[in-house]
Amino acid sequence: MKFQLLSLVSHAPHPLTGELPSPADRLAEVVALGEEAERLGFEAFAVGERHAGPFLSSSPTVVLGALAARTTRIRLLTGVTVLAVLDPVRVAEDYATLDQLSRGRIELVVGKGAEAGHFALFGLDEERQWDLQREKYELLRRLWREEGVDWTGEFRPPLKGATTLPRPFGDPPRIWHGSATSLHSTELAARYGDPLFTANAIQPRAAYAKLIAHYRERFAEYGHDPARARVAAGSGGLLIADSSQQAVSRYKELYEASVRRTFKPELAGKAGYNTPYRTIEEAVEEGPQLIGSPQQIIDKILGYHALYGHDLQSVTVDGFGLGGPEQRETLRRFAEEIAPVVRREAPSTLWE
C-alpha cells in the first residue's frame, strides 16, 4: 500500500470556534502540509479542484507549482482535475509544465467534479457532463501522446496539426479516473486501460466495491491484463486517539458539527453528497472516515483492501478543521504507527 494526503483547500469557518484564516494563510498552510508529507514519508500529496463552495482550490496548478518548487521526491496529484469544465489544450499545457518543473512527479486524477454549480459557472450544460468528460479526456490523451494532432469534436473548435508545449517530462503523466457514484468513469478508465481512483468518502463501502468490481470486469473485457488494473481509494477524514473511547470523547462534538455544517439539504437523497454517518459512533463503526485508535484505523484500511484490492490509500486532511500542532501530530502518528503496518500487510508495486 502507498499513501497520499489530499487537501481540497477548504476555507470555511471552524465548525466549533467559527475562526476563519485569511486565504493567504490557508494556502500557505496547505503548501507547508505538502512539505511535511514528504518529510514524513508519504508517497504522494494531492490538491483538489473546486469552483463552487467554500474552497480555495480553483487553481490547483498554482498550488502544485509551489509544492514542486519546495519538494524533491513526493509525487504530486490532483483530486480531481475537473476536466469536464476545462479546455484540454490548456490542461495539457499546464500540467506538462508542472511535470517538467517537478521532473516527472505529476499525475492527474480526472473527473467531472462533485460540487454542484460549476457547470453553470463555465456556461456548460450539466446534462451533458459525461459527454463533456469523455470527449475532453480523449483529446487530452492524444495531446500528450501525439504531435501534430488533427481533431474535431463537439465542445471546442477543431485542431489542425496541434502540438502542445511543453511536452511532458518523460512518458505522459499517468491519468487516473475519479469515481464517486457513477459507472461512467469506471467505464472510461477500463476502456483505455487506465487506473481508477474511487472516492470512498461518504457512501457505505458496498457502493464503492460495486464501482471497482465493474471497473475490473470491464478492464478485462476490453482486453487489458487484469494485473494492470490499479485502484486507489479515498477516505472521509482522519482523527487518531489512543483508543476508540478517547476518539469519541475528544472528537464527537467536532465531527458532528462538521457533518451538520457540510450537509446539503437540496441534495438530500442524492448519492455522494451527504454522509449517512451522522454520529461519530456510526463513522467509527461503518464510515469510510479513519477515526479511532491506530489499530482500528489499520484494521479499517486492511478491510477496505480486502474488498477493493487497492494500491493507494488517500487520506483527506482538512475535513474536520484540525490545524497547527494537532494536525501535525495526527499525521506523524499515521506515518509512524499506521502506514508501516499497512505497507507490510498489503504491499504494492505502484511507483516502483
C-alpha positions in Angstrom: 0.0 0.0 0.0 1.1 3.5 -0.8 -0.2 6.6 1.0 -1.3 10.0 -0.2 -2.5 13.1 1.6 -5.3 15.1 0.0 -6.4 18.7 0.6 -9.3 20.3 -1.1 -8.1 23.6 0.5 -11.4 24.0 2.3 -12.0 27.5 3.6 -15.0 27.6 5.9 -15.3 28.8 9.5 -14.1 26.3 12.1 -17.2 24.2 12.9 -16.8 24.9 16.7 -15.0 28.2 17.0 -16.0 30.0 13.9 -12.4 31.0 13.2 -11.5 31.6 9.6 -7.9 32.1 8.4 -7.1 34.5 5.6 -6.9 33.0 2.2 -3.2 33.7 2.1 -2.6 31.9 5.4 -4.8 29.0 4.4 -2.9 28.5 1.1 0.4 28.7 2.9 -0.8 26.1 5.4 -1.5 23.7 2.5 1.9 24.2 0.9 3.6 23.6 4.3 1.5 20.5 4.7 2.8 19.1 1.4 6.4 19.7 2.6 5.5 17.9 5.8 4.0 15.0 3.9 7.3 14.5 2.1 9.3 14.7 5.3 7.0 12.1 6.9 7.4 9.6 4.0 4.1 9.8 2.3 4.4 8.8 -1.3 2.0 11.5 -2.7 0.3 14.7 -2.0 -2.9 15.8 -3.9 -4.7 19.1 -4.2 -8.3 19.1 -5.2 -10.1 21.4 -7.6 -13.4 23.1 -6.7 -15.1 26.0 -8.5 -18.0 26.4 -6.1 -18.5 26.2 -2.3 -16.1 27.2 0.5 -12.8 26.1 -1.1 -9.6 27.8 -2.3 -8.7 25.1 -4.8 -9.9 26.7 -8.1 -6.3 26.8 -9.4 -4.5 23.5 -8.3 -1.8 24.0 -10.8 -0.6 27.1 -8.9 -0.6 25.3 -5.6 1.1 22.3 -7.1 3.7 24.5 -8.7 4.6 25.9 -5.3 4.9 22.4 -4.0 7.0 21.3 -6.9 9.5 24.0 -6.0 9.6 23.0 -2.3 9.8 19.2 -2.6 12.1 16.8 -4.4 10.6 13.3 -4.0 6.9 13.2 -3.3 4.5 12.6 -6.2 2.0 15.4 -6.9 -1.5 14.5 -7.8 -4.8 16.3 -8.4 -8.0 15.3 -6.6 -9.7 15.7 -9.1 -8.9 17.8 -12.2 -12.4 18.8 -13.2 -11.7 18.1 -16.8 -15.4 18.3 -17.9 -15.4 22.2 -17.4 -11.8 22.8 -18.7 -10.1 23.2 -22.1 -8.0 20.0 -22.7 -5.4 22.1 -24.6 -4.9 24.3 -21.5 -4.8 21.3 -19.2 -2.2 19.6 -21.4 0.0 22.7 -21.4 -0.4 23.5 -17.6 0.2 20.0 -16.3 3.1 19.3 -18.7 4.7 22.4 -17.4 4.2 21.1 -13.9 5.6 17.8 -15.0 8.7 19.5 -16.2 9.1 21.6 -13.1 8.7 18.6 -10.9 10.8 16.3 -13.2 8.2 13.8 -13.8 6.3 13.7 -10.5 2.9 14.9 -11.7 -0.2 12.6 -12.1 -3.8 13.6 -12.8 -7.0 12.3 -11.3 -9.7 13.5 -13.7 -13.4 13.6 -13.1 -16.5 15.7 -13.8 -16.4 17.1 -10.2 -18.7 16.6 -7.2 -19.6 20.2 -6.4 -23.0 21.3 -7.7 -22.8 24.6 -9.6 -19.6 24.6 -11.5 -21.1 23.7 -14.9 -23.2 26.9 -14.8 -20.2 28.9 -13.8 -18.5 27.9 -17.0 -21.6 28.2 -19.2 -21.9 24.4 -19.7 -24.9 22.2 -19.7 -24.7 19.8 -16.7 -27.0 17.4 -18.6 -24.1 16.8 -20.9 -21.5 16.3 -18.2 -20.5 12.8 -19.2 -20.3 13.7 -22.9 -18.0 16.6 -21.9 -15.9 14.4 -19.7 -15.4 11.7 -22.4 -14.6 14.0 -25.3 -12.2 16.1 -23.3 -10.4 13.2 -21.8 -9.9 11.6 -25.2 -8.4 14.8 -26.6 -6.1 15.3 -23.6 -4.9 11.7 -24.0 -4.0 12.4 -27.7 -2.3 15.7 -27.0 0.1 14.1 -24.5 0.9 11.1 -26.8 1.0 12.7 -30.2 2.3 15.7 -32.1 0.6 17.4 -35.0 -2.8 16.4 -33.8 -5.8 16.8 -36.1 -9.0 16.7 -34.2 -12.7 17.6 -34.5 -15.2 17.4 -31.7 -18.4 18.9 -30.3 -17.3 21.0 -27.5 -14.4 23.1 -28.8 -13.1 24.3 -32.1 -11.2 21.8 -34.3 -7.4 21.4 -34.1 -5.2 21.1 -37.2 -1.6 20.0 -36.7 -1.6 20.9 -33.0 1.4 20.2 -30.8 1.1 21.4 -27.2 4.2 22.7 -25.4 6.0 21.9 -23.3 5.9 18.2 -23.9 5.7 16.0 -20.7 9.0 15.4 -18.9 9.2 11.7 -19.9 6.3 9.4 -20.6 2.9 11.1 -20.5 1.8 11.5 -16.9 -0.4 8.8 -15.5 -4.1 9.7 -15.6 -6.4 8.2 -13.0 -10.2 8.4 -13.4 -12.0 9.6 -10.3 -15.3 7.9 -9.5 -17.7 8.7 -6.6 -21.1 7.3 -7.7 -21.2 6.7 -11.4 -20.2 3.8 -13.7 -19.3 6.3 -16.5 -15.9 7.0 -15.0 -15.2 3.3 -14.4 -16.1 2.5 -17.9 -13.8 5.2 -19.4 -10.9 4.0 -17.2 -11.4 0.4 -18.2 -11.7 1.2 -21.9 -8.4 2.9 -22.0 -6.6 0.6 -19.5 -6.2 3.5 -17.0 -6.3 3.3 -13.2 -9.3 4.0 -11.1 -9.5 6.3 -8.1 -12.6 5.7 -6.1 -13.8 8.4 -3.7 -14.6 6.1 -0.8 -15.6 9.2 1.2 -19.3 9.3 2.1 -21.2 6.2 1.0 -21.1 2.7 2.5 -18.3 0.5 1.2 -20.6 -1.7 -0.8 -21.3 1.2 -3.2 -17.6 1.7 -3.9 -17.0 -2.1 -4.1 -19.6 -2.2 -6.9 -17.8 0.5 -8.9 -14.5 -1.2 -8.5 -15.9 -4.6 -9.5 -17.4 -3.1 -12.6 -14.1 -1.5 -13.4 -12.1 -4.7 -13.1 -14.7 -6.7 -15.1 -14.7 -4.2 -18.0 -10.9 -3.8 -17.8 -10.5 -7.4 -18.7 -13.3 -7.4 -21.3 -11.6 -4.6 -23.1 -8.6 -6.9 -23.4 -6.3 -5.4 -20.8 -4.2 -7.6 -18.5 -6.2 -7.7 -15.2 -2.9 -7.5 -13.2 -2.5 -3.9 -14.6 -5.8 -2.7 -13.1 -4.6 -0.3 -10.5 -7.1 1.1 -7.9 -6.8 3.9 -5.3 -9.3 4.7 -2.6 -10.0 7.9 -0.6 -11.2 8.4 2.9 -13.5 10.8 4.7 -11.0 12.3 7.0 -8.5 11.4 9.8 -8.8 11.6 13.6 -6.5 9.5 15.8 -6.6 8.8 19.5 -5.2 6.2 21.8 -8.5 4.3 21.9 -11.9 4.3 20.4 -13.4 5.7 23.6 -10.8 8.6 23.6 -11.6 9.3 19.9 -15.3 9.6 20.6 -14.7 11.7 23.7 -12.2 14.0 22.0 -13.8 14.4 18.6 -17.5 13.8 18.9 -18.5 17.4 19.0 -16.1 18.3 16.3 -17.1 15.5 13.9 -20.9 16.0 14.4 -20.6 19.8 14.0 -18.6 19.2 10.8 -21.4 16.9 9.4 -24.1 19.5 10.2 -22.1 22.3 8.6 -21.5 20.4 5.3 -25.0 18.9 5.0 -26.6 20.0 1.7 -30.4 19.8 2.2 -31.0 20.5 -1.5 -29.1 17.3 -2.4 -30.6 15.1 0.3 -31.1 11.6 -1.0 -28.6 12.0 -3.9 -25.7 9.6 -3.5 -22.3 11.1 -3.0 -23.1 14.4 -1.4 -24.2 13.9 2.2 -22.8 11.3 4.6 -25.3 8.9 6.2 -22.9 8.6 9.2 -24.3 11.5 11.3 -22.7 10.5 14.6 -19.1 9.8 15.3 -20.0 6.3 16.7 -21.5 5.4 13.3 -18.5 6.8 11.5 -16.0 4.8 13.6 -18.0 1.6 13.1 -19.1 1.8 9.5 -18.0 5.0 7.8 -15.0 5.5 5.5 -13.6 8.1 7.8 -10.4 6.9 9.5 -11.3 7.6 13.1 -10.2 5.8 16.2 -7.1 4.1 17.6 -4.1 3.3 15.3 -5.2 -0.4 15.4 -8.8 0.4 14.5 -7.6 2.5 11.5 -5.1 -0.2 10.4 -8.0 -2.7 10.5 -10.3 -0.4 8.6 -7.8 0.2 5.8 -6.9 -3.5 5.5 -10.7 -4.3 5.5 -11.0 -1.9 2.5 -8.0 -3.5 0.9 -9.6 -7.0 1.2 -12.7 -5.7 -0.6 -11.1 -3.2 -3.1 -7.6 -4.6 -3.7 -6.3 -1.1 -3.9 -2.7 0.1 -4.2 -3.0 3.6 -2.9 -4.8 5.0 0.1 -5.6 8.7 0.1 -6.1 10.4 3.4 -8.2 13.6 3.5 -6.5 16.1 5.9 -8.9 19.1 6.0 -12.3 17.6 6.6 -12.7 18.4 10.3 -10.9 21.6 11.0 -7.8 20.2 12.6 -4.8 22.5 12.3 -1.5 23.5 13.7 0.3 21.2 16.2 -2.7 18.8 16.5 -2.8 18.1 12.8 1.0 17.6 12.6 0.9 15.2 15.5 -2.0 13.3 13.8 0.0 13.0 10.6 3.1 11.9 12.5 1.2 9.2 14.3 -0.3 8.0 11.0 3.1 7.9 9.3 4.8 6.1 12.2 2.1 3.9 13.7 -0.2 3.0 10.9 1.4 3.3 7.5 4.3 0.9 8.1 2.0 -1.9 9.3 -0.3 -1.5 6.3 2.6 -1.3 3.8 3.9 -4.6 5.3 0.5 -6.3 5.3 -0.7 -5.1 1.9 2.4 -4.5 -0.3 2.1 -2.7 -3.7 4.4 -2.2 -6.7 2.8 1.1 -7.6 5.6 3.7 -8.4 8.3 1.0 -8.1 
